[in-house]
Amino acid sequence: MRYAGLALAFVSSCCFAFSGPMAKYLIAAGLAPIEAVWTRMAGAGLLLVAVLALVRPRALRIPRSMMPFVGLYAIMAVAGVQALYFVAITRLPVGIALLLEFMAPVMVVAWVRVIRKVRLARAAYVGAVVAVVGLGIVVEAWQGLRLDALGLLLGLLAGACCAGYFLMNDSFSDEIDPLGLIAWGMTGAAVVLIPFARPWDIPWSAFTATASPEGGFALPVLGAYLWMVLVATVVAYILGVNAVRRLSAAVGATVASLEVIFGAVVAWALVGETLGAFQIFGGLIVIGGALLAQTATAATKPELGPEPEPVPVTP
């Protein structure tokens, strides 16, 4: 089961890597970032709800006691991550935005130690510090933060929501079907974002056009959108949630960090974004620190009390 979970997490990270570059095509065609997020969540949510209603209606049943959990999942783990990330990539390169989002493994370490009161190996803290140092190299902090300050803040907030995504996927009970959680999470996120996205003002004619982000290849906007919904959302979320259920929040976040590499490669191939030497070097340090921290967290078990002395047996 563990190897199956690792394989699911790996493929999920590959699928998620397309979300930023595909969104760039929608934004280049005239959609605002929040509009691109809304069309993604609405399309994926409605598609999943419709398919499950036909082939697996029981998956859509959510116990009343779990409604608050599903609502929080929709707001933070889906709407929060996607909206903040999509806005961040308008101010930062995709690779940098992904690095900021994937400070989430370090945040998971902090949550496990402070909130869950689990004592961690020293390597977990070393990894967290290494990741922060790597992030400082990525943003070239010695130059006075040469990257957009608001973009950096949005990327880190996306990371906090992403940490919530992994922790919530690891904690929900068997009362909820994972497919139902994903379907209602996406649909709920679309509902929450309606006042911000104002779908009645979205330039829907943009989906009939061909767009080309600056320095990138030209693609049909509708094709980019369908790929983003089907591959980078539906398939990615289904595989990701099931991977975490087979592994843990710690291990799932570790493997998902590979999205940083895949996302940077896709962004380079499609939209012509490149990273500088410092950013590549710092990015490798961030990933290494996150892997070290998460590996230590995954290997940590709650401390047990001393073993009881054997009871003597009388002949």
C-alpha positions in Angstrom: 0.0 0.0 0.0 2.9 2.4 0.8 4.4 2.0 -2.7 1.0 2.6 -4.3 0.6 5.7 -2.2 4.1 7.0 -3.2 3.2 6.4 -6.9 -0.1 8.2 -6.5 1.6 11.2 -4.8 4.3 11.3 -7.6 1.8 11.3 -10.4 -0.4 13.8 -8.6 2.5 16.3 -8.2 3.2 15.9 -12.0 -0.5 16.8 -12.7 -0.6 19.7 -10.3 2.5 21.2 -12.0 0.4 22.2 -15.0 -2.0 24.4 -13.1 0.1 27.5 -13.0 1.3 27.4 -16.6 -2.2 26.6 -18.0 -3.6 29.5 -15.9 -1.1 31.8 -17.5 -2.9 31.2 -20.8 -6.3 32.1 -19.4 -4.8 35.3 -17.8 -3.1 36.2 -21.1 -6.5 35.8 -22.8 -8.0 38.5 -20.6 -9.2 36.7 -17.5 -8.3 38.1 -14.1 -6.5 35.5 -11.8 -9.6 35.1 -9.5 -11.7 34.5 -12.6 -9.3 31.8 -13.8 -9.5 30.2 -10.3 -13.3 30.3 -10.3 -13.6 28.7 -13.8 -11.3 26.0 -12.7 -13.1 25.2 -9.4 -16.5 25.5 -10.9 -15.7 23.3 -14.0 -14.0 20.6 -11.9 -16.6 20.6 -9.1 -19.6 20.4 -11.4 -18.0 17.7 -13.5 -17.2 15.5 -10.4 -20.6 16.0 -8.8 -22.3 15.1 -12.1 -20.2 12.0 -12.6 -20.5 10.8 -9.0 -24.3 11.4 -9.1 -24.5 8.9 -12.0 -22.0 6.3 -11.0 -21.4 6.6 -7.2 -24.2 8.7 -5.6 -23.3 7.4 -2.1 -20.0 9.2 -2.3 -21.8 12.6 -2.3 -23.5 11.9 1.1 -21.9 14.0 3.9 -22.9 13.4 7.5 -24.3 16.5 9.1 -21.6 16.4 11.8 -19.0 16.7 9.1 -20.5 19.7 7.3 -18.2 22.2 9.1 -15.1 20.1 8.2 -16.2 20.1 4.5 -16.9 23.8 4.6 -13.4 24.6 6.0 -11.9 22.2 3.5 -13.5 24.1 0.6 -12.5 27.5 2.0 -8.9 26.8 3.0 -7.7 23.6 1.4 -9.2 24.4 -2.0 -10.2 28.0 -2.5 -7.4 29.5 -0.3 -4.6 27.5 -1.9 -5.7 28.1 -5.5 -6.8 31.8 -5.3 -3.7 32.9 -3.4 -1.4 30.9 -5.8 -3.1 32.1 -8.9 -2.7 35.8 -7.8 0.9 35.2 -6.8 1.9 33.9 -10.3 0.8 37.2 -11.7 3.5 38.9 -9.6 6.1 36.1 -9.5 7.5 33.4 -11.8 5.7 30.1 -11.5 8.7 28.4 -10.1 9.1 31.0 -7.3 5.4 30.9 -6.4 5.6 27.1 -6.1 8.6 27.3 -3.9 6.8 29.7 -1.6 3.7 27.5 -1.6 5.8 24.5 -0.8 7.1 26.0 2.4 4.0 24.0 3.5 6.1 21.0 4.6 7.9 23.2 7.1 4.6 24.5 8.3 3.4 20.9 8.7 6.4 20.2 10.9 5.6 23.2 13.1 1.9 22.1 13.4 2.9 18.5 14.3 5.2 19.8 17.1 3.3 22.7 18.5 -0.3 21.6 18.1 -0.2 17.8 18.1 2.6 17.9 20.8 4.6 15.2 19.0 8.3 15.3 19.8 10.3 15.4 16.6 13.8 14.3 15.6 16.4 17.0 15.5 16.6 16.5 11.7 13.1 17.9 11.4 14.2 21.2 12.9 17.4 21.3 10.9 15.4 20.7 7.7 13.0 23.5 8.6 15.9 26.0 9.1 17.6 24.8 5.9 14.4 25.4 3.9 14.1 28.9 5.3 17.7 29.6 4.4 17.1 28.3 0.9 14.1 30.5 0.5 16.2 33.5 1.5 18.6 32.6 -1.3 15.7 32.3 -3.8 14.4 35.8 -3.0 17.9 37.2 -2.8 17.2 38.7 0.6 20.6 40.3 0.7 19.5 42.5 -2.2 16.5 43.8 -0.2 13.9 41.4 -1.5 14.2 42.0 -5.2 11.0 40.1 -5.8 7.6 41.6 -5.5 6.8 41.9 -1.7 3.0 41.3 -2.1 3.7 38.3 -4.4 6.0 36.8 -1.7 3.3 37.3 1.0 0.6 35.7 -1.2 2.8 32.8 -1.9 3.5 32.2 1.8 -0.2 32.4 2.6 -0.8 29.9 -0.2 1.7 27.7 1.6 -0.2 28.0 4.9 -3.4 26.9 3.2 -1.5 24.1 1.4 -0.3 22.8 4.8 -3.9 22.8 5.9 -4.7 20.7 2.7 -2.3 18.0 3.7 -3.3 18.0 7.4 -7.0 17.8 6.6 -6.6 15.0 4.1 -4.7 13.1 6.7 -7.4 13.6 9.4 -10.9 13.1 8.0 -12.8 10.0 9.1 -14.1 7.1 7.0 -17.5 8.7 7.2 -16.6 10.8 4.2 -15.8 9.4 0.8 -12.6 11.0 -0.5 -14.2 11.5 -3.9 -17.2 13.2 -2.3 -14.9 15.5 -0.3 -13.1 16.6 -3.4 -16.3 17.2 -5.3 -18.0 19.2 -2.6 -14.7 20.9 -1.8 -14.3 22.2 -5.3 -18.0 23.1 -5.7 -18.0 24.9 -2.3 -14.8 26.8 -3.3 -16.6 28.0 -6.4 -19.5 29.2 -4.4 -17.3 31.0 -1.8 -15.4 32.8 -4.6 -18.5 34.0 -6.5 -18.5 37.5 -4.9 -14.9 37.9 -5.8 -14.8 36.4 -9.2 -18.2 37.8 -10.4 -18.7 35.1 -13.1 -21.3 37.2 -14.9 -18.5 39.6 -15.8 -16.0 37.0 -17.0 -15.1 37.5 -20.7 -16.3 34.1 -21.8 -15.4 34.9 -25.4 -11.7 34.5 -24.4 -12.2 30.7 -24.4 -12.6 30.8 -28.2 -9.2 32.6 -28.7 -5.6 31.5 -28.9 -3.3 33.0 -26.3 0.4 33.3 -25.9 1.9 34.4 -22.6 5.0 36.6 -23.0 7.8 34.4 -24.2 5.6 31.3 -24.5 4.0 29.1 -27.1 0.6 29.9 -28.5 -2.2 27.5 -27.4 -6.0 27.5 -27.7 -7.4 28.9 -24.5 -10.1 26.3 -24.3 -7.5 23.5 -24.7 -5.5 25.0 -21.8 -8.6 25.3 -19.7 -9.7 21.7 -20.3 -6.2 20.4 -19.5 -6.2 22.5 -16.3 -9.6 21.2 -15.2 -9.2 17.5 -16.1 -5.5 16.8 -15.5 -4.3 19.6 -13.1 -7.4 19.6 -11.0 -9.7 16.5 -11.1 -7.0 13.9 -11.6 -4.4 15.7 -9.5 -6.8 16.1 -6.5 -8.1 12.5 -6.6 -4.6 11.1 -6.7 -3.3 13.5 -4.1 -6.0 12.9 -1.5 -5.8 9.1 -1.9 -2.0 9.3 -1.7 -2.2 11.1 1.7 -4.7 8.6 3.0 -2.3 5.8 2.2 0.7 7.6 3.6 0.4 10.6 5.9 0.4 14.4 5.8 4.2 14.4 6.3 5.1 11.9 3.6 2.4 13.3 1.2 3.8 16.8 1.5 7.3 15.5 1.0 6.5 13.8 -2.4 4.3 16.7 -3.4 7.3 19.0 -3.1 8.4 17.6 -6.4 5.7 19.8 -8.0 8.2 22.6 -7.6 10.6 20.9 -10.0 7.9 19.8 -12.5 6.2 23.2 -12.4 9.4 25.0 -13.2 10.1 22.6 -16.1 6.6 23.0 -17.5 6.8 26.8 -17.1 10.1 26.8 -18.9 8.8 24.6 -21.8 5.5 26.3 -22.3 5.7 29.9 -21.2 9.4 30.6 -21.4 10.0 31.3 -17.8 13.5 30.7 -16.5 15.1 30.9 -13.1 18.4 32.5 -12.2 21.4 30.6 -10.8 20.7 31.8 -7.2 17.0 30.8 -7.5 17.8 27.3 -8.8 20.4 26.8 -6.1 18.1 28.2 -3.4 15.2 26.1 -4.7 17.3 22.9 -4.4 18.1 23.9 -0.8 14.4 24.6 -0.1 13.4 21.2 -1.4 16.3 19.4 0.4 15.3 21.1 3.7 11.6 20.2 3.2 12.5 16.6 2.4 14.8 16.4 5.5 12.1 17.9 7.8 9.3 15.8 6.4 11.3 12.5 6.5 12.1 13.1 10.1 8.5 13.9 10.9 7.3 10.8 9.1 9.7 8.6 11.0 8.7 10.0 14.3 6.4 8.1 16.5 4.8 9.2 19.7 6.9 8.4 22.7 5.7 5.4 24.7 6.1 5.0 28.4 8.6 2.5 29.8 7.8 -1.1 29.2 6.2 -2.8 32.2 8.3 -5.2 34.1 7.4 -8.9 33.5 5.1 -10.4 36.0 6.8 -13.3 37.7 5.1 -16.6 37.1 4.8 -18.9 40.2 5.3 -22.6 39.5 
